[in-house]
Structures are given as structure tokens and as C-alpha cells.
Amino acid sequence: MQPVSPNAKRYDGTTILLHWVTAFLVIEQWLGAQIIDWFPSGPLRIDARSAHISLGVLLAVLLIGRVLWRSSRGRRLPLADSGFLGLVAKATHWGLYGLLAAMVLVGLALTWTRGDSLFNLVRIPAFDPGNHALADQIQEVHATIGWIILALAGIHAAAALFHHFVWRDGVLARMLARG
């Protein structure tokens, strides 16, 4: 693990890129999940769900990459606050990582419980065909985790904006690309 870089003003470019791509995918996945059922049953809904599943797998790969990068080569900056707010920030970051991991795992369980088709090309076999109650329960857990991620990410973003516009302490600038 890289030591903390006390003189660095911002995170390294890879960390910044991984952060913003993750944020984009989380927003896209949540929005996509809200509209899947707008599509009529059949090929369009299968394609919408397939895109959601595929991007969820991409999010899983990205999450693994982020954790590996953060633990090996990513630049580590000191906490902006060494007191209670620093602990809250750290808990929020690790909470988001944990919730994203849980979301991916529950999403995979849902895919296997339902027995989804990917773009009508590959059929994922159902773990328990016809057990709609189990699929509904897993879907509910998946949706609940999504709402919790959305709320926690919203608090995270609001805190970053508060740092930027009220405290003007440069915390947000640490995660922005140069220029």
C-alpha cells in the first residue's frame, strides 16, 4: 500500500478516472433500473435488462480495479479532517464500496434466480425455475441496496459541494482533473 502523500494536492489520474467512471455507472445503473419495466415484455425488455446486467458486470470489474489500485498504487491523501468528520468520511467511502459489492452480488443472485437471457444470445440457467417469490425477494433487496447507495452517494456529493462552496478547503479539487 502506498504511504500517505501529505504534500500532494490531488489524487492521481487513475484514481480520479476510476472515481468518476464509477459515479457515472452508478447513476446510469440506477436510472436504467427505473425504466426497464417501461419496455414491453419481449426483446426490448430483454435488451434493456441485458444492458443493465452487462453494465453491472462492468461495475463489478471497475470496483475490483478500484480496490486493487487503491491498495497498491493509488495515491493516498491525508483525511481532510482528523476528527469525527474524518471518520464519517472514511466510513462513507468504505460503506459505498461495501454497498456496491453487495449490489453486484445480489444482482448476480437475481440474474441466476430469474434465469435471464443476455441479448437473446446467451441464456443464464435459472437456479430455481418458477420460484417467483424468491426472485421477488431478491429483487426487493437489490432495489433497496440501490436506494441506499443513491442516498449515501448523494450525501457524499453534498458533502463535497459543501467543502467546495462553504468551507472552500480544496477537498473537492482533490478529486477533479487538472484544468
C-alpha positions as CSV (number, residue, x, y, z in Angstrom):
1,M,0.0,0.0,0.0
2,Q,1.3,3.5,-0.9
3,P,2.1,5.7,2.1
4,V,0.0,8.8,2.6
5,S,1.3,11.7,0.5
6,P,1.0,14.7,2.8
7,N,2.2,17.2,0.2
8,A,0.0,16.0,-2.7
9,K,-2.8,18.4,-3.7
10,R,-5.0,15.8,-5.6
11,Y,-5.4,12.2,-6.2
12,D,-3.6,10.5,-9.1
13,G,-5.2,10.5,-12.6
14,T,-6.2,6.8,-12.4
15,T,-7.9,7.2,-9.0
16,I,-9.8,10.2,-10.3
17,L,-10.8,8.4,-13.5
18,L,-12.0,5.3,-11.6
19,H,-13.9,7.5,-9.2
20,W,-15.8,9.4,-11.9
21,V,-16.5,6.4,-14.1
22,T,-17.9,4.6,-11.1
23,A,-20.1,7.6,-10.2
24,F,-21.4,7.7,-13.8
25,L,-22.1,3.9,-13.9
26,V,-23.9,4.1,-10.5
27,I,-26.1,6.9,-11.8
28,E,-26.7,5.1,-15.1
29,Q,-27.5,1.8,-13.5
30,W,-30.0,3.4,-11.1
31,L,-31.7,5.3,-13.9
32,G,-31.6,2.2,-16.2
33,A,-33.2,0.1,-13.4
34,Q,-36.0,2.6,-13.1
35,I,-37.1,2.2,-16.8
36,I,-36.5,-1.5,-17.5
37,D,-40.2,-2.3,-16.8
38,W,-41.3,0.5,-19.1
39,F,-40.4,-1.7,-22.0
40,P,-42.9,-4.2,-23.2
41,S,-42.2,-7.8,-22.4
42,G,-40.1,-9.3,-25.2
43,P,-36.9,-8.4,-27.0
44,L,-36.8,-4.7,-25.9
45,R,-37.1,-5.5,-22.2
46,I,-34.6,-8.4,-22.6
47,D,-32.2,-5.9,-24.2
48,A,-32.7,-3.3,-21.5
49,R,-32.2,-5.9,-18.8
50,S,-29.2,-7.3,-20.6
51,A,-27.6,-3.8,-20.8
52,H,-28.2,-3.4,-17.1
53,I,-26.7,-6.8,-16.3
54,S,-23.7,-6.1,-18.6
55,L,-23.0,-2.7,-17.1
56,G,-23.4,-4.3,-13.6
57,V,-20.6,-6.7,-14.5
58,L,-18.5,-3.8,-15.8
59,L,-19.2,-2.0,-12.4
60,A,-18.0,-5.1,-10.6
61,V,-14.8,-5.2,-12.6
62,L,-14.3,-1.5,-12.0
63,L,-14.9,-1.9,-8.3
64,I,-12.3,-4.7,-8.1
65,G,-9.9,-2.5,-10.1
66,R,-10.5,0.5,-7.8
67,V,-9.9,-1.5,-4.6
68,L,-6.7,-3.1,-6.1
69,W,-5.5,0.3,-7.3
70,R,-6.3,2.0,-4.0
71,S,-4.5,-0.7,-2.1
72,S,-1.4,-0.9,-4.3
73,R,-0.5,2.1,-6.4
74,G,-3.1,4.8,-5.9
75,R,-2.1,8.0,-4.2
76,R,-3.3,8.3,-0.6
77,L,-4.1,11.7,0.8
78,P,-4.5,12.6,4.4
79,L,-8.0,12.9,5.7
80,A,-9.4,16.5,5.3
81,D,-10.5,16.3,9.0
82,S,-8.7,14.2,11.5
83,G,-11.6,14.2,13.9
84,F,-15.1,12.9,13.8
85,L,-15.9,14.2,10.3
86,G,-12.8,12.4,9.0
87,L,-14.1,9.1,10.5
88,V,-17.5,9.8,8.9
89,A,-15.9,10.4,5.5
90,K,-13.9,7.2,5.8
91,A,-16.9,5.2,6.9
92,T,-18.9,6.7,4.0
93,H,-16.2,5.7,1.4
94,W,-15.9,2.1,2.7
95,G,-19.7,2.0,3.1
96,L,-20.1,2.8,-0.6
97,Y,-17.5,0.1,-1.5
98,G,-19.4,-2.4,0.6
99,L,-22.8,-1.5,-0.7
100,L,-21.5,-1.6,-4.3
101,A,-20.1,-5.1,-3.7
102,A,-23.3,-6.2,-2.1
103,M,-25.3,-4.8,-5.0
104,V,-23.3,-6.7,-7.6
105,L,-23.5,-9.9,-5.6
106,V,-27.3,-9.6,-5.1
107,G,-27.7,-8.6,-8.8
108,L,-25.8,-11.8,-9.8
109,A,-28.1,-13.8,-7.5
110,L,-31.1,-12.2,-9.0
111,T,-29.9,-13.0,-12.5
112,W,-29.4,-16.6,-11.7
113,T,-32.7,-16.9,-9.8
114,R,-34.7,-15.5,-12.7
115,G,-32.7,-17.2,-15.4
116,D,-32.2,-14.2,-17.6
117,S,-31.2,-14.0,-21.2
118,L,-28.4,-11.8,-22.4
119,F,-29.5,-10.0,-25.6
120,N,-31.3,-13.2,-26.6
121,L,-27.9,-14.8,-27.3
122,V,-27.0,-16.5,-24.0
123,R,-29.4,-18.0,-21.5
124,I,-28.4,-17.9,-17.9
125,P,-29.9,-21.0,-16.3
126,A,-32.3,-20.4,-13.5
127,F,-31.2,-21.6,-10.1
128,D,-34.8,-22.4,-9.0
129,P,-37.1,-22.1,-12.1
130,G,-40.6,-20.9,-11.3
131,N,-39.8,-19.6,-7.8
132,H,-41.1,-16.2,-8.4
133,A,-41.4,-15.4,-4.6
134,L,-37.6,-15.9,-4.2
135,A,-36.9,-13.7,-7.3
136,D,-39.2,-11.0,-6.0
137,Q,-37.5,-11.1,-2.6
138,I,-34.0,-10.8,-4.2
139,Q,-35.3,-8.1,-6.5
140,E,-36.5,-6.1,-3.4
141,V,-33.2,-6.5,-1.7
142,H,-31.4,-5.4,-4.9
143,A,-33.7,-2.3,-5.2
144,T,-33.3,-1.4,-1.5
145,I,-29.5,-1.5,-1.8
146,G,-29.8,0.7,-4.9
147,W,-31.7,3.3,-3.0
148,I,-29.3,3.2,-0.1
149,I,-26.4,3.7,-2.5
150,L,-28.2,6.6,-4.1
151,A,-28.8,8.2,-0.7
152,L,-25.3,7.7,0.5
153,A,-23.7,8.9,-2.8
154,G,-26.0,11.9,-2.6
155,I,-24.7,12.7,0.9
156,H,-21.2,12.2,-0.3
157,A,-21.7,14.6,-3.2
158,A,-23.4,17.1,-1.0
159,A,-20.5,17.0,1.5
160,A,-18.0,17.5,-1.4
161,L,-20.0,20.5,-2.6
162,F,-20.2,21.9,1.0
163,H,-16.5,21.6,1.3
164,H,-16.1,23.4,-2.1
165,F,-18.6,26.2,-1.7
166,V,-18.9,26.8,2.0
167,W,-15.6,25.8,3.6
168,R,-13.5,26.4,0.4
169,D,-10.9,24.0,1.7
170,G,-9.9,22.2,-1.6
171,V,-11.4,18.8,-0.7
172,L,-13.4,18.6,-3.9
173,A,-10.5,19.8,-6.0
174,R,-8.5,16.7,-4.8
175,M,-10.8,14.5,-6.9
176,L,-11.1,16.8,-10.0
177,A,-8.9,16.5,-13.1
178,R,-6.5,19.3,-13.6
179,G,-7.5,22.3,-15.7
